[in-house]
Amino acid sequence: MRRLLLGLAALAVTGCEIDSRILQRMEVQPKYKAYQENDFFADHRAMREPPFGTIPRERPAGNPGVTAGAVDGVLVSQVPIQLTPEVLARGKHKYDIVCSQCHGVLGDGNSIVAENMALRLPPSLVALKDKPAGHFYQAITYGYGVMPSFAGEIRLEDRWAVVAYVRALQRSQNVPLAEAPAQVQEQLRRQTEEGRP
Ligand code: HEC
């Protein structure tokens, strides 16, 4: 029994040694590190430029109005993706998860976080209804002042869905009664009359 244990222990030790030798060899293989010199290239730098015309994966290619929210430095005024009830529902879903705790479920800036925040407060997004759609997209994508970017939490198309939902919030709290569907107008009139003393 004792011999068996000793044998196992010896195996375990050699096992470890072989493992660490393999790792060691990979660790010390010849390679260039950032900022090192390399005479193979005319500029003697090991670091290379990306080949001409390549686009980093994290910078999406395509219409800059959609990917950056602006064309030639001018913010796009409207949401540049096709809107459907599903897109709006997705925007609401993401807004409720990522934005509402600061800007309020209604986008009016009323939230527990806002009540307790010492720095600049999250503003009402409803009050910003005259700002172009690209302004909201860029705030989500790049951050705004003390607000960080939420590009990691919300992928590109969903960011526009959130902007579309913010537009819906802005409209829902500023719509004149005459523009509401007849049924809703009737219902609201009845409620007002019933509420009268
Ligand atoms: C942790 C709290 C917080 C969250 C979450 C948050 N914001 Fe903000 N947001 C702020 C604050 C604070 C400011 C004001 C920053 C400043 O002025 O420095 C701001 C500013 C903005 C502005 C610019 C307002 C202006 O004056 O033009 C927009 C647009 C905006 N947020 C949209 C969003 C959207 C959309 C989301 C969700 C994707 C979101 N925010 C999530 C806190 C938050």
Boltz pocket constraint, residues with backbone or C-beta under 6 A from the ligand:
constraints:
  - pocket:
      binder: B
      contacts: [[A, 94], [A, 95], [A, 98], [A, 99], [A, 100], [A, 101], [A, 102], [A, 103], [A, 113], [A, 120], [A, 121], [A, 122], [A, 123], [A, 125], [A, 128], [A, 135], [A, 136], [A, 139], [A, 140], [A, 144], [A, 145], [A, 146], [A, 147], [A, 150], [A, 154], [A, 162], [A, 166]]
      max_distance: 6.0
